[in-house]
Amino acid sequence: MSDKQRYARTSTAAHYLDVSKDFLKQHMGNLFLEGVHYYKPRECRILLWKLEALDGWVEGALMPLSPENNLILSQLLA
């Protein structure tokens, strides 16, 4: 895999993480968020995974809060 590669299709991303394609697909929308970990380019049937975001997931990086959770957190801290 090239050092400059930023995005990969599902099979390549699964190989990159040493997991199955099914694992990635099953966790879309919960562990993996559209617009953070994966993208569906407009008018195209492909799905692209952002390798940097997958690295962050493996390393336990914090993910951005949803607008709803952000509102709840701000209310708790006020």
HUPE-V804045 format. One record per residue. RES is the residue in three letters. PHI is phi as a letter, one per 40 degrees, with the letter a starting at -180 (* if undefined). OMEGA is omega in whole degrees, -180 to 180 (999 if undefined). D_CENTER is the distance of its C-alpha to the mean C-alpha in whole Angstrom. Layout:
RES:PHI:OMEGA:D_CENTER, RES:PHI:OMEGA:D_CENTER
//
This chain:
MET:*:-178:18, SER:c:177:19, ASP:c:-176:19, LYS:c:-179:18, GLN:c:-178:16, ARG:b:-176:12, TYR:b:179:11, ALA:a:173:12, ARG:c:-173:12, THR:d:-178:11, SER:c:179:14, THR:c:178:14, ALA:c:178:10, ALA:c:178:12, HIS:c:180:15, TYR:d:-179:13, LEU:c:-176:12, ASP:g:174:15, VAL:b:178:14, SER:c:174:15, LYS:c:179:14, ASP:c:178:15, PHE:d:180:13, LEU:c:-177:9, LYS:c:-179:11, GLN:c:-175:12, HIS:b:174:10, MET:c:179:8, GLY:g:175:9, ASN:b:176:9, LEU:c:-177:7, PHE:b:-175:4, LEU:b:175:5, GLU:c:-178:6, GLY:g:175:7, VAL:b:-178:5, HIS:c:-178:2, TYR:a:-177:5, TYR:b:174:8, LYS:b:-180:12, PRO:d:-177:14, ARG:d:177:17, GLU:f:-178:20, CYS:a:-177:18, ARG:c:-178:18, ILE:c:177:15, LEU:b:-179:11, LEU:b:180:10, TRP:b:179:7, LYS:c:-174:7, LEU:c:179:8, GLU:c:178:9, ALA:c:176:6, LEU:c:175:6, ASP:d:179:9, GLY:c:178:9, TRP:c:180:8, VAL:c:-176:11, GLU:c:177:13, GLY:g:179:12, ALA:c:177:11, LEU:c:179:12, MET:c:179:9, PRO:c:178:11, LEU:c:173:13, SER:c:178:14, PRO:d:-179:17, GLU:c:-180:19, ASN:c:178:18, ASN:c:179:19, LEU:c:179:22, ILE:c:180:23, LEU:c:180:22, SER:c:177:25, GLN:c:179:27, LEU:c:-178:27, LEU:c:-177:28, ALA:c:999:30
//
